[in-house]
Amino acid sequence: MTEPAHQYSPQRKFRLGLIVNPFAGIGGALALKGSDGAAIRETALNAGAEQLAMAKTHKALSEILSVKASVTVFTAGGDMGENTAKALGFDTQVIYQASQSQTEHSDTEALAKALTNEQVDLILFAGGDGTARNIFSAIGSAIPVLGIPAGCKIHSGVYAITPGGAGKVLRQVIAGELVSLLEAEVKDIDEEKFRNGQVIARYFGEMQVPAELNYIQAVKMGGKESDELVLNDIAAHIIELMEDEPEHLFIMGSGSTVDSIMQACGLDNTLLGVDVVQNNQVLAADVTAQQLLSLSKDKPTQLVITLIGGQGHIFGRGNQQLSPELIRRIGKQNIHIVATKNKLNALAQKGLIADTGDAELDQSLSGPISVITGYKDKVLYFVRGEDG
């Protein structure tokens, strides 16, 4: 019997950030080559152009109505998100209010920053390349995003193919299914040059985007040879992180997956203990909780851990040296979970478990989290909530 997809418990509802650019795409039907600038928007409105972004957002959110009881939407007042979310019956919290009816890029940026402060799990946004660029400039790649295509210009890779497609991927994420986490380009073109026949797309950076998972790994799924190749790829990813940050401490947790990384580095490893590495040297081996606190004091520190196969524990089983104080000090953004997709699939959507001994910390770690599954290959999985 197949287990149903995990649903977030009432104690840990999925925190969805929503940004709607109400004027996205408004110049398209009038051949205005974009919607940037108050003058363009005013011209389009005066000519009777329709505002379609809200309807497209409605279509995307309609795809997650079956799980809406598990979702809280954080958004801005009015057409920037509140009206659409409430019309569909979502639990909606307004955290920003634009000062004028014709919103500007500054409103998009302010809302994106406010959503970051609310620690949302993912930002769903409707707009075009200008909107993606505004969000990137405000928050970088701090939070996974998913774009609903609603603008005149869609050169960026952060958008789903259709509004409905965006909703389908989002539903997978909320249901706790294994979803790839990709780095996608944010691009925008110069509208003035575009109106004069020149298409000049400029690269601004990359944001993390959930996408449907391709389950095909190297050689064949489930075979020993396949897992060995994948572990080598995972090791290559972590080694590159270490080389990019030679001054950082890397706390290496216990387990065979972390052991394979240490072997790839040519370093001795405490299989059932915790080691500290800096600049490709073992700084301390088989350390205690107090030693970790002393070593990491006032130093940039990252943590590499794996999960217990079949159980899903990332904290509280075999790595009690990683104290709540240490985990808080490191921060969720500096925790690198490594695992093969086979290992995650074996959990049958039961999720990961944080059992640090600190209920408040466990709850703050719950929700979607990035898991490294290969070289520059990540998936978006979830840490179970209190009643998960």
N, C-alpha and C positions, 0 to 999 in steps of 0.2 A: 504493500500500500504506500503510495507516494504521500509524503508529508506536505501539508499546505505551506505556501510561502510564509515566512515570518512576518508578523505584523507588529508594529511598535506598540508597546503597552501604553495605557493612559498616563503612566508616570514618565514616559519619555516619548512624546509625540514628535513626529518628524517636523523640523523647523524649516519651513520653506520661505525663502526670501523671494519677493515678486517685485519686479520693476517693469512698468509699462511706459514706453515713450508714446504718449497719445497722438503725436503728430508724425510718427514714423510712417514713411511711404506716402505721405499726403501729396507730394509733388509728382508722384509717378504717373498717374493717369493723365496729368496735364503736361507731361513731357518736360517737367521742370528739372529733371536730372538730379533729384535729391530733395531733401527737406531741411537742410541745415540753414539756420538763420531765420530771424523773426520776420524779415521782409518776405522771404519765400513762403513761409507758412501763412502769412496774412494774405498774400496773393492767391494761394491755393484755396484758402477758406472763402475768400470773397468770390472765387470762381465756382464755388459749390462742391469742392473736393470732399470726399468722404474720409472720415477717420476710421481706419480699418484695424488698427492695432488692438483695440479692445475686443473686437469680434474674434480675432485670431488667438488672443489670449484665452478667451472663453472656450474656443475649440480645444486648445491644449489642455486646459484645466478639466474639461469634461472627460478626458481620458482617465483621470484619477478620482472620479466621483466614488468609485467602489471602495476606495481606501481613505476617503476624506475625513472619516472619524479619527484617523491616525495622524492627521496633519494640522498644524497651525500655520497660517499664512501671515508673514510679517511684511508690511508694505506701506505705501504712502496713501494719503487721502485722495478721494475722487478718482479720476480716470487713470491715475498712475498705478492703480491696482486695487484699491478698496472696492470700487463699484463692481468690478467683475468678480472678485473673490466672494463678496457678500451675496451677489445675485445667484451664485451657485451653492450657497449655503455653507461655505467654509468658515471655520473658526478663524476670525481675522483680527489682527492687531495692527492698528495704524501707528507707525513710529515716526512718521515725517509728514509735514504738510507744506506743499509748495505755496509761495506767497502770491502767485499770480496764476490765472487760468491757463495762459499759454506758457507751459513749462519750458525751461531751458536746460542746457547740458549741465549747468551747475546743480540743478535739482536731481538729475540722474546720479551725479557724483556724490552729492550729499546723502542721498538715500542708500547708495552702495556702501558708503562708510558706516551709516547707521546700522545697516544689516550685518556688517562685520562685527560691530559692537554687540549686536544681539546674538552673535555666535550661531547664525543659521547654518544648516547643513549644506544647502545648495541655493544658488540664486537662479531663478527662472526669469528671463527677461525678454521683452518683445521690442524689436526695433530693427535697425540696420547697422551698417558698419560704424556709423558715428556713435550709436548707443554702445556698441561693444567697446569702442575706443574709450568712451567716457568711463565706463565701468573699470576697464583695465587701468586707466590713469589713476583711478581712486583707490583700487584695492590690489592691483597686480594679480598674482595667481594664488592669493591667500585662500580663496574659497572656490570649490567647483562651481561652474556656471553652465547654463544650457540656454541657448538662444532660440526664440520663436521668430522665424523669418517674417518681418513685417515692414522692412524698409525698402527703399529704391535700390540701395547698394548692398549686396550680400557677397562680398569677396572674402570675408573672414571664415575660418573653419570652425567657429564656435556655435554655428547654427545647425539645428536639425533640418532635414530636407523639407518638411512641412510642419505646420502647427500641430497636427495630429501626431506626427512622428515624435515631436518633442514631448508630448504628453505620454506616449507609449514608453519612451525611455525613462521618463520620470517615474512612471508607475512601477517599472522594474526596480528602480533605486529604492522607492518607498517600501516595496514588498520584500526588500532584503535579498534580491537576486544578485548573482555575481555579475557585475557590470564593469567593463573595461574603463579605465580612467586615462584619457589621452591628453597630450599637450597639443593644443590647436592654435593656429596663428590668428592674431588680430591684425587686420589690414583695413585701410581706408583710402579712398581716393580724393583728390582735390576736386571739389565740385565745380569751381570756377573754370578750371582747365577742362573738366569733363564737358561742360556746356559749350566749350570751344572746340570739342572734338578730340581732346587729348585724354587718354586714360593712363593715369600715373598712380599706381597703387603703392602705398608706403606701408612697410612692415613696422608695427609698434611693439610687438611682444607676443607672449603666449599665455593662454589661460588653460586651466584644467577642465575637461569636458567629459561627462559620462557618455559611453557609447555601447551599443550592443556588443556582447562579448563574442569574439572568435575563439572557439575552444581548441582549435588546432595548434598543437605545440610541435617542437622539433621531433623528427623521426616518427614516433607514434605515441598516442596517448596511453598512459598507464604502464608503459614499459620501463624497465630499469634504465636502459640507455637514454630514454627520453628525459627522465628525471635528472640523470647526471648532467645532461646538457643544459637543462633549465637551471640547475644549481650553479653551474659555471656562469651562466648569464646573470643570475642574481648576484653572484660574487663580483662580477665585473662592474655591475651598477654601483654596489657599495664601495668598491675600491676606488671608483672614479669620484664618489663623494668625498672619500678620505683624502684623495690627492688634491681635490679642489679646496679643501679646508685643512691644511696640515697642522694649523695651530689648535684645532678643535680636539677635545677628548671624545673618543668613541667608546662608549660602554657596550661591550659585547655580551649579550645574554647567553643563557645556556641552550643546549639543543643541537641536533645534528645539522640543521640548516645553517645556523650561525657557525658551527664548526667547519662547514665546507668553505665559508668565507675566509675564516682564519687560515685554513690550509692553503687557499688560493693566494693569500698574502704571504705565505711562507712563515707563519707565526705559530708558536706553540699555543695550544688552547686548552682551557679547563672545560671539558665537555659538559659536566654537571655543575659548573660554577660560572662566575661572572669575571671577565677580564676587562682591563682598560687599555686602549691603544691610542697612541698619539704619534703622528708622523711615521707610520708603518713600523712602530716599535711597541712592544708590550711594556707599558708603564707600570702596571701592577697586575698580578695574577691571583685568581680565586679570592677576590676581595670581599670584605664584609660590608654591611649597610653603612656603618660609621665611616669606614675607609672611603666609600664612594662619596659620602657627603663632604668629607675633608678634601678629597682630590678635586672635586668639581666646584668647590667654592670659588666664586668670582671668575670662573673659566667657562668659555663657550663649550657646551657639551651636547652630544647627540647620542641617542640610544638605539641599538639594533637588537631586535628581539624576534622570536618566532612564536608559533602557537603549538600547543600540545596536540598532536594528531589525534583525531577522533573525539577530542573533548572541546578544543577551541580556546583554552585558557591562554591569555597572553601575560597576565600578572597573577601571582598568588599560588602558582604551582611550580616549584623548582627554581624560582627566582625571587624568593622573599628578601634577598639583599636589596632589591629595588624598592625602597621604602616610599610611602606616600609623599614625604617631604622631597625626596629626590625627583620623583615623577613630576611633581608640581614645578620644581625648579627647572627641569628640562623643558617642559611644555609639550603639549600634544603635537605641535607642528614640528618638533625635533625628534619624534619617535618614529623609527622606521621599522615597520613590521614586514618580515620577509617570509614567503611561503610559495610553494608551487601551486598551480591551479588545481592539480590533482588533490592536494592536501585540503584546499578550501572546499572543493566539490564534495569531499568525503564527509564534510560537516552537515551536508544535506540541508543547507539554509538555516542551521541552528544558530549561526552567528558566533562571534568571538566573545570571550568572557573576561572582564576585568574584575579581579577579586583582590584588591589591594589591602583590604582591611579598613578602608576609609569609604563609607557609603557615599559621601558627597563627591569624592574624587571619582569613584566608580561611575556615578551618574554623569559627571562632566565628561568622562571619556566615552560615554555611550553615543550611539548614532553612527552615521557613515564615517569610514576611515579608509585612507589609502593603504593598499598592500602592494609591496613590490613583488612581482611574479616573474621578472626576467630583466634583461638589460633594457632600460628605458621602457619597461612594460609594467603597468600598474593596473590594478582593478579597484573599484570602489566597493567595499564590503561593509559590514556593520558590526559594531560592538553592542551586545544586547543590553537593554535597559534593566531596571530593577526587577521587573517581573517577566523579563524576556525569556 
